[in-house]
Amino acid sequence: MLPAELAAMPLVAILRGVRPDEVVAVGDAIVDAGFRVLEVPLNSPQPLDSIARLAKRFGSTCLVGAGTVMTATQVAGVAAAGGRLIVMPHADTEVIRAAAQADLVCMPGVATVTEAFAAIAAGASALKAFPGTQVTPDVLHAWRAVLPRDMAVLPVGGVTPETMAVYTAAGAAGFGIGSALYKPGRSIEEIATAAARFVAAWRICSRNSTAS
């Protein structure tokens, strides 16, 4: 079952490169637009500091955690910083099990059905279809025919407000959004505008999916 924050607005804000001194202002702009899931990749500057600041600011209303998590030791570090979300570029079952044992939400990256089923067996909470340009809507549609109905798949990589509808029609339950939302040097106003566009596009996709 998806955590309430992801179920309410299944868009993951990927804040790669964010600095601790700006992360709360960036988070405010994105959360105000409607996002409820914030991810700081561990190859960002002082990522655990940023995660701790986001968790303090938004932990009661948002799911905060780390991306680009590669080891079980990193899982423990994220948890110690107050993070509750582990996002991975791969499907290392040792890392997935470590996240599950720590009672953290875990979204491993998968690019094949074989990886998807291995991740599910290890305790994945949801699946990150990565890269999204490789897991096309046609591929995702084929996956959905065999994956468990309650296992959410979120494409990540190359997603725009204009491409969300075709992925949603193919079975996407949400999306991870990176440089189209945040990248170093982008102003708070630009981030807020981009976040609002993605939220509006998702709400249209959600309504259309419910109506069909």
Secondary structure, 3 states (H helix, E strand, C coil): CCCHHHHHCCEEEECCCCCHHHHHHHHHHHHHHCCCEEEEECCCCCHHHHHHHHHHHHCCCCEEEEECCCCHHHHHHHHHCCCCEEECCCCCHHHHHHHHHCCCEEECEECCHHHHHHHHHHCCCCEEECCCCCCCHHHHHHHHCCCCCCCCEEEECCCCCCCHHHHHHHCCCCEEECCCCCCCCCCHHHHHHHHHHHHHHHHHHHHHHHHC
